[in-house]
């Protein structure tokens, strides 16, 4: 995993929303990575400080940075494959705002826009898209469709769902195969009580990402052009 992470991070220019790799040390028994310090912990811990998700302005500020980082990865031919709040590190700026950075690129793989070259079960179940979920029970079936960059866009949609509501879209107590089947076959629920206070543009963005057909999802550049980010841009 560490070797894959080094390969991924060295394959693209640095970006302000992706953790910086400072140095790599090799020993006879292992590989040591020196990474940028992110002292405010991960995004999940920040979300858990609130009962019903982040305040929308905070969520928008963080999400825009994450979308910019993802667009950078995708434009340089990398799919992350494990986007989740635990893989977002935070730094607090002097004005109190949070800078967010993607971390843990150990599952990243080469893939360019328009390609479908990836196979296999990979990622964290709650954030996993349908096209990866299907690989749980079919690890060697060549008939299972390959996947590509849209897998990350689904995971980013689940992440935004969690940021805005403080809840996951799926029951996390489900047995793994049941959860994967639900993800593959069931529309994402949007309970009224959880989404009542969320702006319609934000809800619409989540819905446009959590589409089971990969080709129908918004791409990373389309996310950045979405009205929720454009209309809500900080002055």
C-alpha positions in Angstrom: 0.0 0.0 0.0 2.8 2.5 0.9 4.6 1.8 -2.4 1.3 2.3 -4.3 0.7 5.6 -2.4 4.2 6.9 -3.3 3.7 6.0 -7.0 0.3 7.7 -7.1 1.5 10.9 -5.4 4.6 11.2 -7.6 2.5 10.7 -10.7 0.8 14.2 -10.4 1.8 17.7 -9.5 1.2 18.8 -5.9 -2.2 20.3 -5.1 -3.4 22.3 -2.1 -6.3 19.8 -1.5 -4.1 16.7 -1.5 -1.6 15.9 1.3 2.0 16.6 0.4 4.6 13.8 0.3 7.7 15.3 1.9 10.1 12.4 1.8 10.4 8.7 1.4 12.9 6.5 3.3 13.6 2.9 2.4 14.9 0.4 4.9 15.7 -3.3 4.5 12.3 -4.2 6.0 10.0 -1.4 4.9 9.1 1.9 3.4 8.6 5.1 5.5 6.6 8.1 4.2 7.0 11.6 5.6 3.8 13.5 4.9 2.5 16.9 5.6 1.2 17.4 9.1 -2.7 17.8 9.3 -3.1 18.7 13.0 -6.9 19.0 13.1 -7.6 15.3 12.6 -9.9 13.8 10.0 -13.2 15.0 8.6 -15.3 12.3 10.3 -14.2 13.6 13.7 -15.2 17.1 12.7 -18.6 15.9 11.4 -19.2 14.1 14.7 -18.8 17.4 16.6 -22.3 18.3 15.2 -25.6 16.4 15.8 -27.1 16.7 12.4 -24.2 17.3 10.0 -22.0 20.3 9.4 -23.5 23.7 9.0 -24.1 24.1 5.3 -21.7 26.9 4.8 -18.9 24.9 6.4 -19.9 21.8 4.4 -19.7 23.8 1.1 -16.3 25.3 2.0 -14.8 21.9 2.7 -16.6 20.1 -0.1 -15.4 22.6 -2.7 -11.8 21.9 -1.7 -12.3 18.2 -1.9 -14.0 18.4 -5.4 -11.0 20.5 -6.6 -8.6 17.9 -5.3 -10.5 15.1 -6.9 -10.7 16.9 -10.2 -6.9 17.3 -10.0 -6.4 13.6 -9.4 -8.8 12.6 -12.2 -7.2 15.1 -14.7 -3.8 13.4 -14.0 -5.1 9.9 -14.6 -5.7 8.7 -11.0 -8.8 7.2 -9.4 -8.7 7.2 -5.6 -11.1 4.3 -4.9 -11.5 4.9 -1.1 -13.0 8.4 -0.7 -14.5 8.8 2.8 -14.4 11.4 5.7 -11.7 9.3 7.4 -9.5 9.9 4.4 -9.7 13.7 4.6 -7.2 15.5 6.8 -7.9 19.0 8.2 -5.8 22.1 9.0 -7.3 25.2 10.7 -6.5 28.5 9.1 -5.8 31.7 11.0 -9.4 32.8 10.4 -10.7 29.6 11.9 -11.8 28.1 8.6 -10.8 24.5 7.7 -8.5 23.5 4.9 -9.3 20.0 3.7 -6.9 17.6 2.0 -7.3 14.1 0.6 -5.0 11.5 2.3 -4.3 7.8 1.9 -3.8 7.2 -1.8 -2.8 3.6 -1.2 -5.7 2.2 -3.3 -5.3 4.8 -6.1 -4.9 3.4 -9.6 -4.1 4.8 -13.1 -7.3 5.7 -15.0 -8.1 8.6 -17.3 -11.4 10.2 -18.1 -13.5 7.9 -20.3 -11.6 4.8 -19.4 -13.1 1.7 -17.8 -10.0 -0.3 -16.9 -10.5 -1.2 -13.2 -11.6 -4.5 -11.7 -12.0 -5.9 -8.2 -13.6 -5.1 -4.9 -12.0 -2.1 -3.3 -12.9 0.6 -0.8 -15.1 1.1 2.2 -18.5 -0.5 2.0 -20.8 2.4 3.0 -19.1 4.7 0.4 -18.8 2.0 -2.3 -20.5 2.5 -5.7 -22.7 -0.2 -7.3 -20.1 -1.0 -10.0 -17.6 -1.9 -7.3 -20.1 -3.6 -4.9 -20.9 -6.2 -7.6 -17.3 -7.5 -7.4 -17.8 -8.7 -3.8 -19.2 -12.1 -5.0 -17.7 -12.1 -8.5 -14.0 -11.6 -7.9 -12.9 -13.6 -11.0 -15.8 -13.2 -13.4 -14.6 -11.5 -16.6 -18.3 -10.7 -17.5 -18.5 -8.2 -14.6 -18.1 -4.7 -16.2 -14.9 -2.8 -15.4 -15.2 0.6 -13.8 -13.4 4.0 -13.8 -13.4 7.5 -12.5 -17.2 7.7 -11.9 -16.7 5.3 -8.9 -15.0 8.2 -7.1 -17.9 10.6 -7.9 -20.4 8.2 -6.2 -18.2 8.0 -3.1 -17.9 11.8 -3.0 -21.7 12.0 -3.2 -22.0 9.7 -0.2 -19.4 11.8 1.6 -21.5 14.9 1.0 -24.6 13.1 2.2 -22.8 12.4 5.5 -21.5 15.9 5.7 -24.9 17.5 5.3 -27.0 15.2 7.4 -24.6 13.5 9.9 -26.1 10.2 8.7 -25.0 7.4 6.3 -27.5 6.5 3.5 -27.3 2.8 4.3 -27.8 0.9 7.6 -24.2 0.2 8.7 -25.3 -2.8 10.8 -26.3 -4.7 7.7 -24.3 -7.8 6.9 -21.8 -7.0 4.2 -23.4 -9.0 1.3 -26.8 -7.5 2.2 -25.3 -4.0 2.1 -23.7 -4.6 -1.2 -26.9 -5.9 -2.7 -28.8 -2.9 -1.4 -26.3 -0.5 -2.9 -26.5 -2.3 -6.3 -30.3 -2.5 -6.5 -31.9 0.2 -4.3 -32.2 3.9 -4.8 -30.5 6.0 -2.1 -33.0 7.1 0.6 -33.5 10.8 1.4 -35.5 10.9 4.6 -37.4 14.1 5.0 -36.4 14.7 8.5 -32.7 14.5 7.7 -32.9 16.7 4.6 -35.5 19.2 5.7 -33.0 22.0 6.4 -30.7 21.4 3.5 -30.7 23.7 0.5 -32.4 22.3 -2.6 -29.2 22.8 -4.7 -27.1 20.8 -2.2 -29.7 18.0 -2.2 -29.8 18.0 -6.0 -26.0 17.7 -6.2 -26.1 14.7 -4.0 -28.8 13.1 -6.0 -26.9 13.7 -9.3 -23.9 11.9 -7.8 -25.7 9.0 -6.3 -27.0 7.6 -9.7 -26.5 3.9 -10.1 -25.5 4.2 -13.8 -21.8 5.5 -13.8 -22.2 7.3 -17.1 -25.1 9.3 -15.7 -23.2 10.7 -12.7 -21.6 14.2 -12.7 -17.9 14.2 -13.3 -15.5 16.1 -11.1 -15.4 19.1 -13.4 -19.2 19.1 -13.6 -19.3 19.0 -9.8 -17.2 22.2 -9.6 -19.6 23.9 -12.0 -22.7 22.9 -10.1 -25.0 25.7 -8.9 -24.6 24.8 -5.2 -20.8 25.5 -5.4 -21.2 28.4 -7.9 -24.0 30.2 -6.1 -22.7 29.6 -2.7 -19.1 30.7 -3.3 -17.7 32.7 -0.4 -17.5 36.4 -1.1 
